[in-house]
Amino acid sequence: MAIENIIAGGVADALKALYGAEVDPASIQPQATRKEFEGNLTVVMFPFLKMSHKDPASTAEEVGAWLKENVPAVGAYNVVKGFLNISVAPEYWNSLLHDIALDGRFGFKEATPDSPLVMVEYASPNTNKPLHLGHVRNVLLGYSLATILKANGYNVVKTNIVNDRGIHICKSMLAWVKWGEGATPESTGKKGDHLIGDFYVAFDKHFRQEVKEIMEREGCSKEEAEAKSPLMLEAREMLRKWEAGDEEVRSLWRMMNGWVYDGFDVTYKALGVDFDKIYYESDTYLEGKDLVLAGLENGKMYRKEDGSVWADLTDEGLDHKLLLRADGTSVYMTQDIGTAKLRYQDYPIDKMIYVVGNEQNYHFQVLSILLDRLGFKWGKDLTHFSYGMVELPNGKMKSREGTVVDADDLVASMVADATAASADRFKDMTEEEAREVARKVGLGALKYFLLKVDPRKNMLFNPDESIDFNGNTGPFLQYTYARICSVVRRAEGFDPAKTSSAAPNVKESALIQKIADFPNVVAEAGRVYSPSLIAMYAYDLAKEYNQFYHDYPILKEEDAEVRQLRLLISAVTARTIKAAASLLGMEMPERM
C-alpha cells in the first residue's frame, strides 16, 4: 500500500480513537512536506477541529502521538501550527524499496478483457505533402497518450485517419499531370511523400501567379480572380470526376497515394510510432454523406437553393455548418461523421479521443453535436485532446509555400546534432554502437522537448536547446540512466533481490519516496491526458538521483549493507526512469 494511503488510514483511525469521529480515509490527503521542514508527509489539521474541539496545534500533537504509537510506518512527527509533519520510519522505506525492486511492472496496471476500451486517433495526415513538425508533435503526443492509458490498465486501440481525398489532393494530382513529366520516386530518388509535396507547392505557385494575372487583366478582386482561375476550376472538376468514380482519375490517385503511404511508413518507423488500425477518408466519406442525407430527410439538416446541405446550430449558440457542397462533394465534417460511425461498428469503444490541434476546437464541438443529433448516443462523449501549436523562431509554418520543417529532415538533423554533441563520448564504441546511441539520443531529445511542455500550450521549438546533457532534456535523462547502468555493472556481487539492513538517511529516504510516487504520477497523467507530467517527474527523479550520486559514495562505500542499499536505490531509480521514458516513447542507451 502507498505510504500516503497508510498515513491517511492511520489519521482516520486516530480521529475515531481520540474523538469518536468517523472520517473517510479517502478525504484525507497527505502532501509532501515542504523542504524547509523536517518530515516526509504533511497532514493539515484544520478540517478536524470541529471533531477535537481543540486548537490546531493541540489536535496535531494528539494525532501525531497516536500515530507514533499505533502505526509502524510512522517513525517520528513534529507540529508546525496546524500542520502535522510525519517522518516515515526507515524500516518502512527499506521494505518499500525491496517491494518495488521485486515488482517487475511497478507503476503499470494490466488490462483485462473487461477493462474499458479507449480509441486514440492521431497523425491524420493529408496525402498531398510529407509530415512536418506539427505532425511530429501530434504523433508523439498521441502515441505517448495511448501508452500512458495502456499503463493505466485500459485496452487501447491506436488509429489514424488519412485524408486521402479532396481538393488539396487534386491540386497535387493536377500539378503532376501538367508539370510532372512522368516523375516517380524511383526516377527522382525522392521519398514519395516529398515528391507529391513538391507538386502541391508547384500548384500553389502557378495558382497565385494566375490569380495575379486575372486581377491585373480584369481589374477584379482577389476572391473573384480565384473563382475564375482555370487551374482551380480544373482541380474542382478533377474532384468531381474522382467522386463520380472516373477510372482515369482514380488510377492516378491510387498511384500517387501509394507513393505517399510508403513515404509515411518510413517516417513513422523513424519516429518509433505505429497504429493498430488506419482509416481512409476515401472509405468513410460516403458513410458520412449517407448519414447527412438521412438527416436531411428527417428534418435535422436543411438544403439551400444552390443544393448545398447545412446544419443549423444556432440553438447551440453556434452558426450554420456546411456538410455537403452545392456540387454534392463532401467536407471534412462529413468524413468525420462517417469515420465515427465505422469505428463504433468496428470496436466496442468506451472512450474516443481525437488528438488534434486547438485550431480545430470548433470542428470537434460541432462534430459532437451533429453525432448526437444524428442519434449516436456516444456523440456527446467524444474527447478532443486539444493541443497547442509548435512555432518556430522565425514564425509559423506554411505548407503551400514549402516553408515547413520537414519531419524527415528534422529527425536526421537531430541525430546529426546528437552525433556532434556526443563525439567525445563515443570513443570506446564501435561505429555501429555510436551510430545507434546517437539515434536514440537525437530522437530522445526531440521527443522529450516536444512532450515536456503542457500539451495545451503553444510552444517554441528550438533544436539547439534540446541537445543538452545537463538541462531539462531527454539527453540528461538518458545520461543519468546510462550512468546508473555503469555503476550497477561495476558492482561486484550486487543482488537486486537482496534486502539491506541499513537505515536510509534523509536523502536516501527522499529518493525512495520519489520513486514510490511513480504510480501516482502515471495515474494522474492518464486522468488529465498529460505526458508532460511524466516528463517532469522523470526529470525531477534524475536530478534528485544525481545530487545523491554527487553527495554519497556508492561503489566505494565500505559498509556492505549501506552499499547494498545505495546500489538497490540506484538500480530501482534507473528502472523507474526507463519506465517513465518508455511512456514518452524514448529509448534509453545503457552506455553513453
Secondary structure in CASP SS format (residue, H / E / C, confidence):
PFRMAT SS
TARGET T0000
AUTHOR 0000-0000-0000
METHOD secondary structure of the structure
MODEL  1
M C 1.00
A C 1.00
I H 1.00
E H 1.00
N H 1.00
I H 1.00
I H 1.00
A H 1.00
G H 1.00
G H 1.00
V H 1.00
A H 1.00
D H 1.00
A H 1.00
L H 1.00
K H 1.00
A H 1.00
L H 1.00
Y H 1.00
G C 1.00
A C 1.00
E C 1.00
V C 1.00
D C 1.00
P H 1.00
A H 1.00
S H 1.00
I C 1.00
Q C 1.00
P C 1.00
Q E 1.00
A E 1.00
T C 1.00
R C 1.00
K C 1.00
E C 1.00
F C 1.00
E C 1.00
G C 1.00
N C 1.00
L E 1.00
T E 1.00
V E 1.00
V E 1.00
M C 1.00
F H 1.00
P H 1.00
F H 1.00
L H 1.00
K H 1.00
M H 1.00
S H 1.00
H C 1.00
K C 1.00
D C 1.00
P H 1.00
A H 1.00
S H 1.00
T H 1.00
A H 1.00
E H 1.00
E H 1.00
V H 1.00
G H 1.00
A H 1.00
W H 1.00
L H 1.00
K H 1.00
E H 1.00
N H 1.00
V C 1.00
P C 1.00
A C 1.00
V E 1.00
G E 1.00
A E 1.00
Y E 1.00
N E 1.00
V E 1.00
V E 1.00
K C 1.00
G C 1.00
F E 1.00
L E 1.00
N E 1.00
I E 1.00
S E 1.00
V E 1.00
A C 1.00
P H 1.00
E H 1.00
Y H 1.00
W H 1.00
N H 1.00
S H 1.00
L H 1.00
L H 1.00
H H 1.00
D H 1.00
I H 1.00
A H 1.00
L H 1.00
D C 1.00
G C 1.00
R C 1.00
F C 1.00
G C 1.00
F C 1.00
K E 1.00
E C 1.00
A C 1.00
T C 1.00
P C 1.00
D C 1.00
S C 1.00
P C 1.00
L E 1.00
V E 1.00
M E 1.00
V E 1.00
E E 1.00
Y C 1.00
A C 1.00
S C 1.00
P C 1.00
N E 1.00
T C 1.00
N C 1.00
K C 1.00
P C 1.00
L C 1.00
H E 1.00
L H 1.00
G H 1.00
H H 1.00
V H 1.00
R H 1.00
N H 1.00
V H 1.00
L H 1.00
L H 1.00
G H 1.00
Y H 1.00
S H 1.00
L H 1.00
A H 1.00
T H 1.00
I H 1.00
L H 1.00
K H 1.00
A H 1.00
N E 1.00
G C 1.00
Y C 1.00
N E 1.00
V E 1.00
V E 1.00
K E 1.00
T E 1.00
N E 1.00
I E 1.00
V E 1.00
N E 1.00
D C 1.00
R C 1.00
G C 1.00
I H 1.00
H H 1.00
I H 1.00
C H 1.00
K H 1.00
S H 1.00
M H 1.00
L H 1.00
A H 1.00
W H 1.00
V H 1.00
K H 1.00
W H 1.00
G C 1.00
E C 1.00
G C 1.00
A C 1.00
T C 1.00
P H 1.00
E H 1.00
S H 1.00
T H 1.00
G C 1.00
K C 1.00
K C 1.00
G H 1.00
D H 1.00
H H 1.00
L H 1.00
I H 1.00
G H 1.00
D H 1.00
F H 1.00
Y H 1.00
V H 1.00
A H 1.00
F H 1.00
D H 1.00
K H 1.00
H H 1.00
F H 1.00
R H 1.00
Q H 1.00
E H 1.00
V H 1.00
K H 1.00
E H 1.00
I H 1.00
M H 1.00
E H 1.00
R H 1.00
E H 1.00
G C 1.00
C C 1.00
S C 1.00
K H 1.00
E H 1.00
E H 1.00
A H 1.00
E H 1.00
A H 1.00
K H 1.00
S C 1.00
P H 1.00
L H 1.00
M H 1.00
L H 1.00
E H 1.00
A H 1.00
R H 1.00
E H 1.00
M H 1.00
L H 1.00
R H 1.00
K H 1.00
W H 1.00
E H 1.00
A C 1.00
G C 1.00
D C 1.00
E H 1.00
E H 1.00
V H 1.00
R H 1.00
S H 1.00
L H 1.00
W H 1.00
R H 1.00
M H 1.00
M H 1.00
N H 1.00
G H 1.00
W H 1.00
V H 1.00
Y H 1.00
D H 1.00
G H 1.00
F H 1.00
D H 1.00
V H 1.00
T H 1.00
Y H 1.00
K H 1.00
A H 1.00
L H 1.00
G C 1.00
V C 1.00
D C 1.00
F C 1.00
D C 1.00
K E 1.00
I E 1.00
Y E 1.00
Y E 1.00
E H 1.00
S H 1.00
D H 1.00
T H 1.00
Y H 1.00
L H 1.00
E H 1.00
G H 1.00
K H 1.00
D H 1.00
L H 1.00
V H 1.00
L H 1.00
A H 1.00
G H 1.00
L H 1.00
E H 1.00
N C 1.00
G C 1.00
K C 1.00
M C 1.00
Y E 1.00
R E 1.00
K C 1.00
E C 1.00
D C 1.00
G C 1.00
S C 1.00
V E 1.00
W E 1.00
A E 1.00
D E 1.00
L C 1.00
T H 1.00
D H 1.00
E H 1.00
G C 1.00
L C 1.00
D C 1.00
H E 1.00
K E 1.00
L E 1.00
L E 1.00
L E 1.00
R C 1.00
A C 1.00
D C 1.00
G C 1.00
T C 1.00
S E 1.00
V C 1.00
Y H 1.00
M H 1.00
T H 1.00
Q H 1.00
D H 1.00
I H 1.00
G H 1.00
T H 1.00
A H 1.00
K H 1.00
L H 1.00
R H 1.00
Y H 1.00
Q H 1.00
D H 1.00
Y C 1.00
P C 1.00
I C 1.00
D C 1.00
K E 1.00
M E 1.00
I E 1.00
Y E 1.00
V E 1.00
V E 1.00
G E 1.00
N H 1.00
E H 1.00
Q H 1.00
N H 1.00
Y H 1.00
H H 1.00
F H 1.00
Q H 1.00
V H 1.00
L H 1.00
S H 1.00
I H 1.00
L H 1.00
L H 1.00
D H 1.00
R H 1.00
L C 1.00
G C 1.00
F C 1.00
K C 1.00
W C 1.00
G H 1.00
K H 1.00
D H 1.00
L C 1.00
T E 1.00
H E 1.00
F E 1.00
S E 1.00
Y E 1.00
G C 1.00
M C 1.00
V E 1.00
E E 1.00
L E 1.00
P C 1.00
N C 1.00
G E 1.00
K C 1.00
M C 1.00
K C 1.00
S C 1.00
R C 1.00
E C 1.00
G C 1.00
T C 1.00
V C 1.00
V C 1.00
D E 1.00
A H 1.00
D H 1.00
D H 1.00
L H 1.00
V H 1.00
A H 1.00
S H 1.00
M H 1.00
V H 1.00
A H 1.00
D H 1.00
A H 1.00
T H 1.00
A H 1.00
A H 1.00
S C 1.00
A H 1.00
D H 1.00
R H 1.00
F C 1.00
K C 1.00
D C 1.00
M C 1.00
T C 1.00
E H 1.00
E H 1.00
E H 1.00
A H 1.00
R H 1.00
E H 1.00
V H 1.00
A H 1.00
R H 1.00
K H 1.00
V H 1.00
G H 1.00
L H 1.00
G H 1.00
A H 1.00
L H 1.00
K H 1.00
Y H 1.00
F H 1.00
L H 1.00
L H 1.00
K C 1.00
V C 1.00
D C 1.00
P C 1.00
R C 1.00
K C 1.00
N C 1.00
M E 1.00
L E 1.00
F C 1.00
N C 1.00
P H 1.00
D H 1.00
E H 1.00
S H 1.00
I C 1.00
D C 1.00
F C 1.00
N C 1.00
G C 1.00
N C 1.00
T C 1.00
G H 1.00
P H 1.00
F H 1.00
L H 1.00
Q H 1.00
Y H 1.00
T H 1.00
Y H 1.00
A H 1.00
R H 1.00
I H 1.00
C H 1.00
S H 1.00
V H 1.00
V H 1.00
R H 1.00
R C 1.00
A C 1.00
E C 1.00
G C 1.00
F C 1.00
D C 1.00
P C 1.00
A C 1.00
K C 1.00
T C 1.00
S C 1.00
S C 1.00
A C 1.00
A C 1.00
P C 1.00
N C 1.00
V H 1.00
K H 1.00
E H 1.00
S H 1.00
A H 1.00
L H 1.00
I H 1.00
Q H 1.00
K H 1.00
I H 1.00
A H 1.00
D C 1.00
F H 1.00
P H 1.00
N H 1.00
V H 1.00
V H 1.00
A H 1.00
E H 1.00
A H 1.00
G H 1.00
R H 1.00
V H 1.00
Y C 1.00
S C 1.00
P H 1.00
S H 1.00
L H 1.00
I H 1.00
A H 1.00
M H 1.00
Y H 1.00
A H 1.00
Y H 1.00
D H 1.00
L H 1.00
A H 1.00
K H 1.00
E H 1.00
Y H 1.00
N H 1.00
Q H 1.00
F H 1.00
Y H 1.00
H H 1.00
D H 1.00
Y C 1.00
P C 1.00
I C 1.00
L C 1.00
K C 1.00
E C 1.00
E C 1.00
D C 1.00
A H 1.00
E H 1.00
V H 1.00
R H 1.00
Q H 1.00
L H 1.00
R H 1.00
L H 1.00
L H 1.00
I H 1.00
S H 1.00
A H 1.00
V H 1.00
T H 1.00
A H 1.00
R H 1.00
T H 1.00
I H 1.00
K H 1.00
A H 1.00
A H 1.00
A H 1.00
S H 1.00
L H 1.00
L C 1.00
G C 1.00
M C 1.00
E C 1.00
M C 1.00
P C 1.00
E C 1.00
R C 1.00
M C 1.00
END
